[in-house]
């Protein structure tokens, strides 16, 4: 998984919700957020095995976003997820 990927939570209280990966901790854990229930400034630490990769971030995808100081904002997270859901 990489930063910017869209994932579906498979376990926990966030089960069946879509998130974007906003950080990578190690080979087992990532930080996820969606801009609504889980804000960008307090992402959820989640095991990779409890996530399903839905859409990989394309080349240049992160660079094409208008990120303040290289970080995701809640508005950007909501836009990423809503664009994916509207295309489904």
N, CA, C and O atoms as a MOPAC input file, in Angstrom:
PM7 MOZYME 1SCF
protein

 N      0.83600 1    -1.18400 1     0.00000 1
 C      0.00000 1     0.00000 1     0.00000 1
 C      0.87500 1     1.23900 1     0.00000 1
 O      1.98100 1     1.24800 1     0.54000 1
 N      0.34400 1     2.29000 1    -0.62400 1
 C      1.06100 1     3.55100 1    -0.69600 1
 C      0.15300 1     4.68700 1    -0.24100 1
 O     -1.06800 1     4.53900 1    -0.18600 1
 N      0.75900 1     5.80500 1     0.08000 1
 C     -0.00100 1     6.99200 1     0.45800 1
 C     -0.87500 1     7.41000 1    -0.72100 1
 O     -0.40800 1     7.49200 1    -1.85700 1
 N     -2.14900 1     7.67200 1    -0.43400 1
 C     -3.09400 1     8.08000 1    -1.45900 1
 C     -3.98700 1     6.96500 1    -1.95900 1
 O     -4.96000 1     7.22500 1    -2.66700 1
 N     -3.67500 1     5.72300 1    -1.60400 1
 C     -4.51400 1     4.59200 1    -2.02300 1
 C     -5.86800 1     4.64600 1    -1.32000 1
 O     -5.96100 1     5.08200 1    -0.17300 1
 N     -6.91500 1     4.20100 1    -2.01400 1
 C     -8.25300 1     4.08900 1    -1.42700 1
 C     -8.39100 1     2.66800 1    -0.89200 1
 O     -8.09700 1     1.70200 1    -1.59500 1
 N     -8.83900 1     2.54700 1     0.36000 1
 C     -8.99300 1     1.24000 1     0.99400 1
 C    -10.38100 1     1.12000 1     1.62700 1
 O    -11.04700 1     2.11600 1     1.91100 1
 N    -10.78700 1    -0.11800 1     1.83400 1
 C    -12.03400 1    -0.42900 1     2.51600 1
 C    -11.67200 1    -1.12700 1     3.81800 1
 O    -10.91800 1    -2.10000 1     3.81000 1
 N    -12.20600 1    -0.63500 1     4.94600 1
 C    -11.94400 1    -1.26000 1     6.23800 1
 C    -12.76300 1    -2.54100 1     6.34400 1
 O    -13.96400 1    -2.53700 1     6.07100 1
 N    -12.12500 1    -3.62700 1     6.73700 1
 C    -12.78400 1    -4.92700 1     6.82800 1
 C    -13.10300 1    -5.33800 1     8.25700 1
 O    -13.83300 1    -6.30700 1     8.47000 1
 N    -12.56700 1    -4.61700 1     9.24100 1
 C    -12.77300 1    -4.99400 1    10.64000 1
 C    -12.79200 1    -3.75600 1    11.52000 1
 O    -12.30400 1    -2.69200 1    11.14000 1
 N    -13.36200 1    -3.91900 1    12.69500 1
 C    -13.40000 1    -2.83000 1    13.66000 1
 C    -14.63200 1    -1.96600 1    13.49000 1
 O    -15.52200 1    -2.28100 1    12.70000 1
 N    -14.67600 1    -0.88500 1    14.22800 1
 C    -15.85300 1    -0.01400 1    14.17600 1
 C    -15.93900 1     0.76000 1    12.86900 1
 O    -16.98200 1     1.33600 1    12.55700 1
 N    -14.86600 1     0.77900 1    12.11100 1
 C    -14.85500 1     1.44400 1    10.80000 1
 C    -15.19500 1     0.48200 1     9.66800 1
 O    -15.04700 1     0.83600 1     8.49800 1
 N    -15.64300 1    -0.71600 1     9.98900 1
 C    -15.91300 1    -1.75000 1     8.99100 1
 C    -16.85600 1    -1.24700 1     7.89800 1
 O    -17.85200 1    -0.57800 1     8.17300 1
 N    -16.51700 1    -1.58700 1     6.64900 1
 C    -17.28000 1    -1.25000 1     5.45300 1
 C    -17.30400 1     0.24700 1     5.13600 1
 O    -18.23200 1     0.72400 1     4.48200 1
 N    -16.30800 1     0.97900 1     5.58700 1
 C    -16.14600 1     2.39800 1     5.24500 1
 C    -14.89500 1     2.56300 1     4.40000 1
 O    -13.92000 1     1.82400 1     4.54200 1
 N    -14.94900 1     3.55900 1     3.51100 1
 C    -13.81100 1     3.85400 1     2.64200 1
 C    -12.90900 1     4.89800 1     3.28700 1
 O    -13.37900 1     5.83300 1     3.93600 1
 N    -11.60800 1     4.72100 1     3.09800 1
 C    -10.59900 1     5.62500 1     3.63900 1
 C     -9.49200 1     5.81100 1     2.61500 1
 O     -9.39500 1     5.06600 1     1.64100 1
 N     -8.66800 1     6.80900 1     2.85000 1
 C     -7.45000 1     7.00600 1     2.07400 1
 C     -6.26800 1     6.76100 1     3.00800 1
 O     -6.30400 1     7.13700 1     4.18000 1
 N     -5.24200 1     6.14100 1     2.49000 1
 C     -4.02000 1     5.92300 1     3.26900 1
 C     -3.27700 1     7.25700 1     3.30400 1
 O     -2.94600 1     7.82100 1     2.26100 1
 N     -3.01800 1     7.75400 1     4.51400 1
 C     -2.34600 1     9.04800 1     4.65700 1
 C     -0.94100 1     8.92000 1     5.22700 1
 O     -0.21100 1     9.90700 1     5.30500 1
 N     -0.55800 1     7.71300 1     5.62600 1
 C      0.78400 1     7.50700 1     6.15200 1
 C      1.08200 1     6.03100 1     6.29000 1
 O      0.17200 1     5.21600 1     6.44100 1
 N      2.35600 1     5.68800 1     6.23800 1
 C      2.78400 1     4.30000 1     6.38300 1
 C      3.68800 1     4.22000 1     7.60100 1
 O      4.65800 1     4.96800 1     7.71900 1
 N      3.36100 1     3.30600 1     8.50300 1
 C      4.14800 1     3.14500 1     9.72300 1
 C      5.23900 1     2.10400 1     9.50000 1
 O      6.42300 1     2.38800 1     9.68300 1
 N      4.83500 1     0.89500 1     9.10300 1
 C      5.77500 1    -0.18300 1     8.79500 1
 C      5.08000 1    -1.16600 1     7.86500 1
 O      4.07700 1    -0.82300 1     7.23800 1
 N      5.60600 1    -2.39300 1     7.76800 1
 C      5.01900 1    -3.35600 1     6.83900 1
 C      3.67800 1    -3.90400 1     7.30500 1
 O      2.99400 1    -4.57900 1     6.53500 1
 N      3.28400 1    -3.63200 1     8.54400 1
 C      2.02500 1    -4.14600 1     9.08500 1
 C      0.96100 1    -3.08300 1     9.33800 1
 O     -0.22500 1    -3.40500 1     9.39600 1
 N      1.35900 1    -1.83400 1     9.48800 1
 C      0.41700 1    -0.78200 1     9.87500 1
 C      0.49500 1     0.42700 1     8.94400 1
 O      1.55200 1     0.75800 1     8.40700 1
 N     -0.67000 1     1.08000 1     8.76800 1
 C     -0.75900 1     2.33700 1     8.02700 1
 C     -1.67900 1     3.28400 1     8.79600 1
 O     -2.41000 1     2.86100 1     9.69200 1
 N     -1.63400 1     4.55300 1     8.44300 1
 C     -2.58700 1     5.53000 1     8.95600 1
 C     -3.62900 1     5.77700 1     7.88500 1
 O     -3.29400 1     5.95400 1     6.71400 1
 N     -4.91900 1     5.79000 1     8.29100 1
 C     -6.00000 1     6.04200 1     7.34500 1
 C     -6.87700 1     7.18300 1     7.86100 1
 O     -6.97700 1     7.40900 1     9.06700 1
 N     -7.50400 1     7.88900 1     6.93800 1
 C     -8.43000 1     8.96500 1     7.28400 1
 C     -9.40100 1     9.14200 1     6.13000 1
 O     -9.11300 1     8.75600 1     4.99700 1
 N    -10.57200 1     9.73800 1     6.43100 1
 C    -11.54400 1     9.99500 1     5.37600 1
 C    -12.05300 1    11.42800 1     5.36000 1
 O    -12.82600 1    11.79100 1     4.47400 1
 N    -11.64300 1    12.24000 1     6.30800 1
 C    -12.05000 1    13.63600 1     6.33200 1
 C    -13.39600 1    13.88000 1     6.98800 1
 O    -13.79200 1    15.03200 1     7.16700 1
 N    -14.10400 1    12.82600 1     7.35000 1
 C    -15.40600 1    12.95800 1     8.01800 1
 C    -15.32000 1    12.37700 1     9.42200 1
 O    -15.09300 1    13.10300 1    10.39000 1
 N    -15.50200 1    11.06800 1     9.52800 1
 C    -15.46700 1    10.43400 1    10.85200 1
 C    -14.04900 1    10.34200 1    11.39200 1
 O    -13.84400 1    10.32500 1    12.60600 1
 N    -13.07400 1    10.28200 1    10.50000 1
 C    -11.66900 1    10.23600 1    10.89800 1
 C    -10.95200 1    11.36600 1    10.18500 1
 O    -10.69800 1    11.29400 1     8.98300 1
 N    -10.62800 1    12.40900 1    10.93300 1
 C    -10.04200 1    13.62300 1    10.36500 1
 C     -8.57000 1    13.43800 1    10.01500 1
 O     -7.90200 1    12.53300 1    10.51700 1
 N     -8.08700 1    14.30400 1     9.15600 1
 C     -6.70300 1    14.23500 1     8.67900 1
 C     -5.69500 1    14.48000 1     9.80500 1
 O     -4.59900 1    13.92000 1     9.78500 1
 N     -6.05800 1    15.30800 1    10.78100 1
 C     -5.11300 1    15.61300 1    11.86100 1
 C     -5.10200 1    14.54700 1    12.95900 1
 O     -4.26800 1    14.60800 1    13.86200 1
 N     -6.01400 1    13.57200 1    12.89600 1
 C     -5.99300 1    12.45700 1    13.84600 1
 C     -6.33000 1    11.15300 1    13.11500 1
 O     -7.38800 1    10.56400 1    13.33800 1
 N     -5.41500 1    10.70700 1    12.23500 1
 C     -5.68400 1     9.49200 1    11.45700 1
 C     -5.70300 1     8.25100 1    12.33700 1
 O     -5.14000 1     8.23100 1    13.43200 1
 N     -6.36800 1     7.21500 1    11.82800 1
 C     -6.49200 1     5.93800 1    12.52600 1
 C     -5.33600 1     5.02300 1    12.15200 1
 O     -5.02900 1     4.84600 1    10.97300 1
 N     -4.70000 1     4.44700 1    13.15500 1
 C     -3.66200 1     3.43800 1    12.91300 1
 C     -4.38900 1     2.11600 1    12.68100 1
 O     -5.17600 1     1.67900 1    13.52200 1
 N     -4.12500 1     1.48200 1    11.54300 1
 C     -4.86600 1     0.27700 1    11.17400 1
 C     -3.92000 1    -0.77400 1    10.62100 1
 O     -2.98000 1    -0.45100 1     9.89400 1
 N     -4.17100 1    -2.03900 1    10.96700 1
 C     -3.39000 1    -3.13900 1    10.41100 1
 C     -3.74700 1    -3.31500 1     8.94700 1
 O     -4.91700 1    -3.24500 1     8.56900 1
 N     -2.74100 1    -3.54300 1     8.13400 1
 C     -2.95100 1    -3.72300 1     6.70100 1
 C     -3.84000 1    -4.93800 1     6.43000 1
 O     -4.61700 1    -4.93000 1     5.47500 1
 N     -3.73600 1    -5.97300 1     7.25100 1
 C     -4.54200 1    -7.17100 1     7.01900 1
 C     -6.03000 1    -6.91700 1     7.24700 1
 O     -6.85500 1    -7.73200 1     6.83500 1
 N     -6.39300 1    -5.81300 1     7.89100 1
 C     -7.79100 1    -5.44700 1     8.10700 1
 C     -8.30500 1    -4.47200 1     7.05200 1
 O     -9.39000 1    -3.91000 1     7.20100 1
 N     -7.53400 1    -4.27300 1     5.99500 1
 C     -7.90400 1    -3.35600 1     4.92000 1
 C     -7.89500 1    -4.08100 1     3.57800 1
 O     -7.10800 1    -5.00200 1     3.35800 1
 N     -8.77800 1    -3.65100 1     2.69500 1
 C     -8.79800 1    -4.16900 1     1.33000 1
 C     -8.46000 1    -3.01900 1     0.39200 1
 O     -9.11400 1    -1.97700 1     0.41500 1
 N     -7.44100 1    -3.21300 1    -0.42700 1
 C     -7.04400 1    -2.18900 1    -1.38200 1
 C     -8.10500 1    -2.09300 1    -2.47700 1
 O     -8.40900 1    -3.08500 1    -3.13900 1
 N     -8.66200 1    -0.90700 1    -2.66400 1
 C     -9.71400 1    -0.68600 1    -3.64800 1
 C     -9.16000 1    -0.02700 1    -4.90000 1
 O     -9.46000 1    -0.45300 1    -6.01500 1
 N     -8.34300 1     1.02100 1    -4.71800 1
 C     -7.78900 1     1.74300 1    -5.86400 1
 C     -6.42000 1     2.27700 1    -5.50000 1
 O     -6.24800 1     2.94200 1    -4.47900 1
 N     -5.45100 1     1.97900 1    -6.34500 1
 C     -4.10200 1     2.50100 1    -6.12900 1
 C     -4.03200 1     3.93600 1    -6.61400 1
 O     -4.67900 1     4.30600 1    -7.59300 1
 N     -3.25300 1     4.72600 1    -5.93100 1
 C     -3.02600 1     6.10300 1    -6.35700 1
 C     -2.18200 1     6.07300 1    -7.62500 1
 O     -1.13900 1     5.42200 1    -7.67200 1
 N     -2.63900 1     6.78100 1    -8.64900 1
 C     -1.91700 1     6.80300 1    -9.92200 1
 C     -0.62600 1     7.59100 1    -9.83400 1
 O     -0.40400 1     8.34300 1    -8.88500 1
 N      0.22000 1     7.41200 1   -10.83000 1
 C      1.46400 1     8.17300 1   -10.89000 1
 C      1.14800 1     9.65200 1   -10.95400 1
 O      0.32500 1    10.07300 1   -11.76700 1
 N      1.77700 1    10.43600 1   -10.12500 1
 C      1.55600 1    11.86700 1   -10.10800 1
 C      0.27300 1    12.27700 1    -9.42300 1
 O     -0.03800 1    13.46600 1    -9.34500 1
 N     -0.48100 1    11.30200 1    -8.92200 1
 C     -1.77100 1    11.58900 1    -8.28800 1
 C     -1.60200 1    12.48600 1    -7.06600 1
 O     -2.29800 1    13.49200 1    -6.92400 1
 N     -0.67600 1    12.11600 1    -6.18400 1
 C     -0.45600 1    12.90200 1    -4.97000 1
 C      0.09300 1    14.27500 1    -5.33600 1
 O     -0.31600 1    15.27500 1    -4.74600 1
 N      1.00300 1    14.34300 1    -6.28800 1
 C      1.57300 1    15.62100 1    -6.69600 1
 C      0.56100 1    16.54500 1    -7.34600 1
 O      0.70500 1    17.76700 1    -7.29200 1
 N     -0.47800 1    15.96200 1    -7.97000 1
 C     -1.48700 1    16.78800 1    -8.63400 1
 C     -2.45500 1    17.41700 1    -7.64000 1
 O     -3.17600 1    18.35500 1    -7.98300 1
 N     -2.47600 1    16.91300 1    -6.42400 1
 C     -3.36500 1    17.48200 1    -5.40800 1
 C     -2.74300 1    18.73300 1    -4.82100 1
 O     -1.52000 1    18.85100 1    -4.73700 1
 N     -3.58200 1    19.65600 1    -4.42000 1
 C     -3.11300 1    20.89500 1    -3.80000 1
 C     -2.99800 1    20.66700 1    -2.29400 1
 O     -3.89800 1    21.02400 1    -1.53300 1
 N     -1.88000 1    20.06800 1    -1.87300 1
 C     -1.69200 1    19.74300 1    -0.46500 1
 C     -0.94800 1    20.85600 1     0.25200 1
 O      0.09400 1    21.32100 1    -0.21100 1
 N     -1.49100 1    21.27700 1     1.38300 1
 C     -0.82100 1    22.27800 1     2.20600 1
 C      0.34600 1    21.61200 1     2.93000 1
 O      0.15000 1    20.64800 1     3.66900 1
 N      1.51100 1    22.10300 1     2.72900 1
 C      2.74100 1    21.61500 1     3.36200 1
 C      2.90300 1    20.10600 1     3.20900 1
 O      3.44400 1    19.45000 1     4.09900 1
 N      2.44100 1    19.55200 1     2.09300 1
 C      2.61600 1    18.13400 1     1.81600 1
 C      1.69700 1    17.22100 1     2.59400 1
 O      1.89300 1    16.00600 1     2.57700 1
 N      0.68700 1    17.76800 1     3.28400 1
 C     -0.21800 1    16.94900 1     4.08700 1
 C     -1.61800 1    16.97000 1     3.49000 1
 O     -2.00400 1    17.91300 1     2.80000 1
 N     -2.36200 1    15.91800 1     3.76800 1
 C     -3.75100 1    15.85300 1     3.33400 1
 C     -4.61100 1    16.76500 1     4.19800 1
 O     -4.39400 1    16.87900 1     5.40400 1
 N     -5.58000 1    17.40500 1     3.57800 1
 C     -6.58600 1    18.16000 1     4.32600 1
 C     -7.86700 1    17.34800 1     4.30100 1
 O     -8.01200 1    16.43700 1     3.48600 1
 N     -8.79300 1    17.67100 1     5.18300 1
 C    -10.06000 1    16.95200 1     5.22700 1
 C    -10.81500 1    17.09700 1     3.91900 1
 O    -11.42600 1    16.13900 1     3.44600 1
 N    -10.78200 1    18.28100 1     3.33200 1
 C    -11.48100 1    18.50800 1     2.06400 1
 C    -10.90400 1    17.64600 1     0.94700 1
 O    -11.65300 1    17.09600 1     0.13900 1
 N     -9.58800 1    17.52400 1     0.89400 1
 C     -8.94500 1    16.70100 1    -0.13500 1
 C     -9.31000 1    15.23200 1     0.06000 1
 O     -9.58600 1    14.53000 1    -0.91300 1
 N     -9.31400 1    14.76500 1     1.29800 1
 C     -9.67600 1    13.37300 1     1.57000 1
 C    -11.10500 1    13.08200 1     1.13800 1
 O    -11.37500 1    12.06100 1     0.50600 1
 N    -12.02700 1    13.98900 1     1.48500 1
 C    -13.42700 1    13.79600 1     1.08700 1
 C    -13.56400 1    13.78100 1    -0.42800 1
 O    -14.34400 1    13.00100 1    -0.97500 1
 N    -12.80600 1    14.64200 1    -1.11300 1
 C    -12.87100 1    14.71200 1    -2.57300 1
 C    -12.34200 1    13.43200 1    -3.21000 1
 O    -12.95500 1    12.91300 1    -4.14400 1
 N    -11.22300 1    12.91800 1    -2.72600 1
 C    -10.64800 1    11.68200 1    -3.25700 1
 C    -11.65000 1    10.53200 1    -3.14300 1
 O    -11.86900 1     9.79600 1    -4.10500 1
 N    -12.24600 1    10.38400 1    -1.98200 1
 C    -13.16600 1     9.26300 1    -1.74800 1
 C    -14.46500 1     9.44600 1    -2.51800 1
 O    -14.98500 1     8.48700 1    -3.08800 1
 N    -15.00000 1    10.66900 1    -2.54200 1
 C    -16.26300 1    10.88600 1    -3.25400 1
 C    -16.09000 1    10.70700 1    -4.76300 1
 O    -17.00000 1    10.20900 1    -5.42600 1
 N    -14.94100 1    11.10300 1    -5.32000 1
 C    -14.70400 1    10.89000 1    -6.74800 1
 C    -14.64100 1     9.40900 1    -7.07400 1
 O    -15.12800 1     8.98100 1    -8.12100 1
 N    -14.04100 1     8.62000 1    -6.18300 1
 C    -14.00800 1     7.18600 1    -6.42300 1
 C    -15.42100 1     6.61300 1    -6.36300 1
 O    -15.81600 1     5.84300 1    -7.24000 1
 N    -16.19400 1     6.98700 1    -5.32300 1
 C    -17.53300 1     6.44300 1    -5.15500 1
 C    -18.47800 1     6.85300 1    -6.27200 1
 O    -19.36300 1     6.08100 1    -6.64000 1
 N    -18.30900 1     8.05900 1    -6.82400 1
 C    -19.17700 1     8.48300 1    -7.91000 1
 C    -18.85200 1     7.75400 1    -9.21400 1
 O    -19.69700 1     7.65200 1   -10.10400 1
 N    -17.63000 1     7.25200 1    -9.31800 1
 C    -17.22400 1     6.50800 1   -10.50500 1
 C    -17.58000 1     5.04200 1   -10.45500 1
 O    -17.47000 1     4.34000 1   -11.46000 1
 N    -18.00900 1     4.56600 1    -9.28900 1
 C    -18.31800 1     3.13300 1    -9.11900 1
 C    -19.63600 1     2.77300 1    -9.70200 1
 O    -20.04100 1     1.61200 1    -9.64300 1

